[in-house]
Amino acid sequence: MFRNQYDTDVTTWSPAGRLFQVEYAMEAVKQGSAAIGLRSKTHVVLASVNKASSELSSYQKKIFKVDDHIGVAIAGLTADGRVLSRYMRNECINYSYTYESPLPVGRLVVQLADKAQVCTQRSWKRPYGVGLLVGGLDESGAHLYYNCPSGNYFEYQAFAIGSRSQAAKTYLERKFEGFMDSSRENLIKDALFALRETLQGEKLTSAICTIAVLGVGEAFHILDQETVQGLINEFEVVGEEPPAPADEPAAPDQAGDAEPSPAPADQGPPADQGIAPMDI
Amino acid sequence: MNLADSTQAMNNLLGSEADSQRTLYPYVTGTSVVGIKYKDGILLAADMGGSYGSTLRYKTVERLKPVGKHSIIGASGEISDFQEIMRYLDELILYDNMWDDGNSLGPKEVHNYLTRMMYNRRNKFNPLWNSLVLGGVKNGQKYLGTVSMIGVHYEDNHVATGFGNHLARPILRDEWHENLTFEEGVKLLEKCMRVLLYRDRSAVNKLQIAKITEAGVTISQPYALKTSWDLSAFKNPTAGAEGSW
């Protein structure tokens, strides 16, 4: 893509029918550090690489909780991503307030896409320079969507965005057919493998990545560093290679419950003693 | 998507100028609605009367209506306000259907939407003068709730509005149980409606029963209840007070 006379305004078409400003915005997404998402029928896992600009600074937050049942991972202009996350949180809260029910992720994604489209059709605006991997729950189960600066959105079984995401995508293309029925643990493992692909040889540790999970019966939360490191250690002890596509997990007999599993397995308060039944 | 209220005199909200724009009292009203959960879903009962003060003016007012695929609503109070509420709900369901995405508003969502609406109007001192019963089934989950004109809302296994709270609910507290069959549920509701017919001045002997299950909504044709007035107290009502009528 080279500079040309049709790329100054987002409201100028090129003779070939392209909006260059929108395409440049999508380039910005490719420059950000990698973000990966995958989903099964019941869970969504989001993963991102933590890139700090220097050793002295902390890394940019790239994964946001939008609601108990929706989370988003971003790549590109993180400031734009932050603003859009705030919009998404607002929409979820408003819907919950009116309907006492979680906003279906499919509808949030359309609202987000429509918001992005506006910026492609106003001369005084610019497109958002961020790509969003939105994972969330719906009436029909778990979903993963990718929202573009162009205002398009797509549903995915698994996807990766940002720099060196192609390596992750290649891995995911090999494995994705098994994801729908994958267990939560295997889904997280696959996310870590995919993330590792984007590091191109650099050692994968929990310090340079962030993993978040959500699912049916499990609120969105970011896994803590210890848990993630535990998972990484598991598959690094067994062997560097990810399991064959026949998906015989190499470590089911290892302490597969290394993660404290924040999933709410225990429901409700313990049985009360000394409370009389309500007669009225 | 926002049907804004008509403009109010914002700077004189409680003044006489704005009074003509606010609800002060109801005109044509419906009386009690009674609702119960039963084995397969929800049953609602309401008579078809629209009273104009103490006159039983209209006798074919449908006070039970379906809302989308998963809910039914019953209203007591001002009938014109109920018609307005139905316009809002029909629009809500329309926009919900337009998403065409496999998600739909269930009875819980509709109940909360109504609550927000009623409470909002109450805060503006311009209430929709209704007490509503909202029931439905979605994904096997039964839901039955009520909202009043001031936004008081709750769910229960059996609910009622107006006189129904005083006359029908005590009966339901004694005789309702989980997993009533359809026939048992109807009999129970008819028992409640009969008591209301005897004791509520604004009740008329023409009622409908609405049923909602996972399969859908059915609202019965209007019918009348058998009543028995040959109790001795009714035969000679002035026996203990000669000269009165």
Chai-1 contact restraints between the chains, C-beta under 6 A:
chainA,res_idxA,chainB,res_idxB,connection_type,confidence,min_distance_angstrom,max_distance_angstrom,comment,restraint_id
A,T98,B,Y113,contact,1.0,0.0,6.0,A-B,restraint_1
A,T98,B,R116,contact,1.0,0.0,6.0,A-B,restraint_2
A,Y99,B,E109,contact,1.0,0.0,6.0,A-B,restraint_3
A,Y99,B,N112,contact,1.0,0.0,6.0,A-B,restraint_4
A,E100,B,N112,contact,1.0,0.0,6.0,A-B,restraint_5
A,S101,B,E109,contact,1.0,0.0,6.0,A-B,restraint_6
A,P104,B,N103,contact,1.0,0.0,6.0,A-B,restraint_7
A,G106,B,D101,contact,1.0,0.0,6.0,A-B,restraint_8
A,E139,B,N103,contact,1.0,0.0,6.0,A-B,restraint_9
A,S140,B,G102,contact,1.0,0.0,6.0,A-B,restraint_10
